[in-house]
Amino acid sequence: MRVNGAPDKANGLSGWGWFAVVALVALLVGALCYCVFAWQQVPGVGIPPIGWIFLVLGVVFTTVVGGGLMFLLFYSSRKGKDF
């Protein structure tokens, strides 16, 4: 049953929801294509092995911190500690 234009939970996303998902995926693909194009236009650009190591460590660290913060958010919400 719809309430205030919200979609039924059993039906998933509404038409505008799917439109937003498709638009965001299209923007992501466009950004990635531009990055690959721009990277190929600059001659002699390379990342040394230590750069790849730090790049991977930065991605892992950022993901762990983000996941930890989301865990704390949901944990405090379930325990009733939110203000």
C-alpha positions in Angstrom: 0.0 0.0 0.0 1.4 3.4 -1.0 1.6 6.1 1.6 2.5 9.6 0.5 3.8 8.4 -2.8 6.3 6.0 -1.3 6.7 2.7 -3.2 5.6 -0.6 -1.7 8.4 -2.5 0.0 7.6 -5.6 -2.0 7.9 -3.7 -5.3 11.3 -2.2 -4.7 12.3 1.1 -6.3 9.9 3.5 -8.0 10.4 4.7 -11.5 12.3 7.8 -10.3 14.4 5.6 -8.1 15.5 3.5 -11.1 16.0 6.7 -13.1 18.4 8.0 -10.3 20.3 4.7 -10.3 20.7 4.7 -14.1 21.8 8.4 -14.1 24.4 7.8 -11.3 25.8 4.7 -13.0 26.0 6.7 -16.3 27.9 9.5 -14.5 30.3 6.9 -13.0 31.0 5.3 -16.3 31.5 8.7 -17.9 33.9 9.7 -15.2 35.9 6.5 -15.5 36.1 6.9 -19.3 37.4 10.4 -18.9 40.0 9.3 -16.4 41.3 6.6 -18.7 41.3 9.1 -21.6 43.1 11.8 -19.6 45.6 9.2 -18.2 46.6 8.1 -21.7 47.0 11.7 -23.0 49.8 12.5 -20.5 53.1 10.9 -21.7 55.5 9.2 -19.3 53.2 9.0 -16.3 53.8 6.0 -14.2 53.4 4.9 -10.6 56.3 3.3 -9.0 55.8 0.1 -6.9 55.9 2.1 -3.6 53.2 4.3 -5.0 51.0 1.3 -5.7 51.6 0.0 -2.2 50.6 3.4 -0.6 47.6 3.6 -3.0 46.3 0.2 -1.9 47.0 1.0 1.8 45.1 4.2 1.5 42.1 2.6 -0.1 42.0 -0.2 2.5 42.5 2.3 5.4 39.7 4.5 4.1 37.3 1.5 3.6 38.1 0.2 7.1 37.5 3.6 8.7 34.3 4.2 6.8 33.0 0.7 7.6 33.9 1.2 11.3 32.1 4.5 11.4 29.0 2.9 9.8 29.2 0.0 12.3 29.3 2.5 15.2 26.3 4.4 13.7 24.1 1.4 13.4 25.3 -0.1 16.8 24.5 3.1 18.7 21.2 3.4 16.9 20.1 -0.1 18.0 21.3 0.5 21.5 19.3 3.7 21.8 22.4 5.9 22.4 21.6 8.4 19.6 20.7 11.9 20.7 
